[in-house]
Amino acid sequence: MDIIYEDKNLILIYKEAGIATQTSRLGEEDIVSRVKNHIDKQEQKKNAYVGIINRLDQPVEGIVLLAKDPQTAAALTKQMQSGEIKKKYYAVISGNMEEELGELINFLKKDRKTNLSVITNESDKDGKRAALRYRTISSKKDSQLLEIELLTGRHHQIRVQFAGCGHPLLGDRKYGTEESLKLTDRYHCKTVALCAYELTFKHPVSKENLTYQINPEHPLIVDIIQGDKE
């Protein structure tokens, strides 16, 4: 387990693509079970408390923040709900956005039977407002690397919103189009090209503002970033 930061109240870890943050499937490892086992061994006790603050989709890599006690979990959840916790992502989309900087605002509805979300309208009682900001980091003729700041935290939000405006993420086989999936195969993109690379929050105990970053491991994102540096 790759620990980014840890103290007696909370822990941040790197979640690789392919592992669930939390799963109900019997015998399947997830981030929560890894962290519980880590704390149990560290503190020599059983069934440690672990509270998830930010969830990442199973095919997505990045920083996950977890609380070690209910009080810390409540304080961080309050920050999350009020928008005080800032989350930034790298994403590779198919095609090019019209504007280099922009904001996407939609209303999303989750279908629990299919575990998919769809864009709906504001009048839909099941629709929830979803907002994000993006800026272009690098552009090719057929794709772009974007930096995204999530302003809300909805189910599959980034993936659904960019698919909804005609630019699905590469590697996304749930929300991709025939064209984006051809591009996915051309770039040998095996997982969703999305990385939660930065997290900013206020420590509930010390009140210190903390920002943590990771370097993405997704091959396509790495290739684009390194290519721009050369």
PABA-480957 format. One record per residue (C-alpha): x, y, z. Coordinates in steps of 0.25 Angstrom, whole numbers, plus 5000, padded with zeros to 4 digits. Example, Ala and Ser with C-alpha at 12.3 -4.5 7.8 and 13.67 -1.06 7.14 Angstrom:
504949825031/505549965029/
END
This chain:
500050005000/500650134996/500450235007/500550385004/500250435018/499850385031/499550425045/498750385057/497450445051/497550415036/498250355024/498450385010/498850275000/499050254985/497950164979/498450094966/497450074955/496649944956/496449934971/495149984977/495150084988/494050004995/493349874990/492249784995/492849664987/493249554996/494749524996/495049644987/496149734992/495849884993/496550014999/495750005012/496149865015/497649905012/497550025021/496849945032/497849835032/498949935032/498350005044/498049875051/499549835050/500049975054/499249985066/499049835070/497549835070/496449775061/495449845052/495949985052/495050095048/495250155034/494350265028/494450295013/494450445010/494650434995/494350314986/494950294973/494350204962/495050064961/495750094948/496250224953/497650254960/497950354970/497950414984/496850354994/496650425008/496150335019/495850365034/496350285045/495250325055/493750375054/494050515059/495150535048/494150475038/493050565041/493950685041/494550645027/493150605021/492650745025/493850815018/493450725006/492050765006/492350905007/493350904996/494550935005/495250815000/495850844986/496050724976/496850734964/497050634953/497750604940/496850544928/497150514914/495850544905/495550504891/495550624881/495750764886/494850864894/494450994887/495051074899/496451054906/495751094919/494351064923/493351014932/492350904931/490950904938/489950794937/488950714945/489250564946/488350454950/488950314955/488250184950/488550084961/488149964953/489249994943/490250074952/490250184941/489950334942/489250414931/489050564928/487650604931/486950744933/486850834945/485350804946/485650654949/485450624963/486550514963/487550604956/488750664964/489550784960/490950754955/491950864952/493450854949/494550954943/495550914933/496850964926/497550914914/498950864917/499350804904/498650784891/498750684879/497850674867/497050564872/497150584888/497450674899/498050664913/497250744923/497450794937/496050784944/495550844957/494350774962/493350874969/492350764972/492550614974/491550534967/491550384962/492450374950/492350524948/493550554940/493350434931/491850474929/492050614927/493150604916/492450494909/491150584909/491850694902/492450604891/493850574897/493850444905/495050414913/496050314906/496050174912/494550194917/493750074911/492550114919/492250254914/493150244901/492650254887/493050174875/494050284871/494650304885/494850154886/495550144873/496450254878/496650174892/497150054884/498050134875/498750194888/498750054895/497950114906/497550004916/496850084927/496150214928/497150334925/496750404938/497650424951/497250504964/498650564965/498350674976/497550684989/497550814998/496850815011/496850875025/497350775036/496250755046/497150765058/498350845054/497450945045/498650945036/498350955021/498950835014/499150804999/499750674994/500050634980/500450504973/501150484959/500150404950/500450264946/499450244935/500350224923/499650314913/499650434923/501150414927/501450404912/500750544909/501350614921/502750564918/502650594903/502250734907/503550754915/504450704905/
END
